[in-house]
Amino acid sequence: MKELTKAEEQIMQVIWDNEEILIKDVIDHLPEPRPAYNTVGTFMKILESKGFVSRRKIANTFIYSQVIEKKVYTKKFMNGILGRYFDDSVENLLSFMVDEKKLDLKQVEALIKKRKGND
């Protein structure tokens, strides 16, 4: 599975939030300044060629839907980040998050307790 570019990921977030969607509806869900219809159409073709979306024709338009679920992509993406930047170590990732003040030790402890309670 290939990684998404920032623009592709932004479009996929909209697709993941909808079961099926038209290009014009994707555009409506994107932030301002919204890209042109043809631009989004080009990205949809790229996403289709990468295997992220499929399309079916109804009348004179295409309806798009996800092929790869968000959870599946997130897992692959995060495993890639973990491997490339943190030597496949969750401990290194958590240390980084604490050092960057994105997470504090109390939050880490609460997460651990919560996870233990779900086992």
C-alpha positions, 0 to 999 in steps of 0.5 A, spaced: 500 500 500 502 506 498 502 512 502 498 518 501 500 525 499 497 531 504 492 533 498 490 525 497 489 524 505 485 530 505 480 527 500 481 520 503 478 523 510 472 526 506 471 519 503 472 515 509 467 519 513 462 518 507 459 511 504 459 513 497 460 520 495 460 524 488 466 529 486 462 535 488 460 533 495 468 531 496 469 539 494 463 541 499 467 538 505 474 541 503 476 547 507 477 554 503 479 555 498 476 549 495 480 546 489 477 546 482 472 540 480 477 538 475 483 538 480 479 533 485 477 529 479 484 528 478 486 526 485 480 521 485 483 518 479 490 517 482 486 514 488 483 509 484 490 507 481 493 507 488 487 502 490 484 507 495 477 508 492 473 505 487 468 508 482 461 506 479 458 510 474 450 512 475 447 516 469 453 521 467 457 521 473 461 517 478 460 515 485 466 513 489 467 509 495 473 507 499 477 500 498 481 501 504 478 503 510 481 508 514 483 503 520 487 499 515 491 505 512 492 508 519 495 502 522 500 501 516 502 509 516 503 509 524 507 502 523 511 506 518 512 512 522 514 507 528 519 504 524 522 509 520 523 514 526 522 511 532 526 504 531 520 500 531 519 502 539 513 505 542 517 507 548 521 511 543 515 514 540 512 515 547 518 519 550 518 523 544 511 525 545 512 527 552 518 531 550 514 535 545 509 536 550 504 532 546 503 527 552 504 528 559 506 522 564 499 522 567 496 521 560 501 515 559 499 512 566 492 513 564 492 510 558 496 504 560 491 503 566 485 504 561 488 499 556 489 494 562 482 494 564 480 492 557 484 486 557 
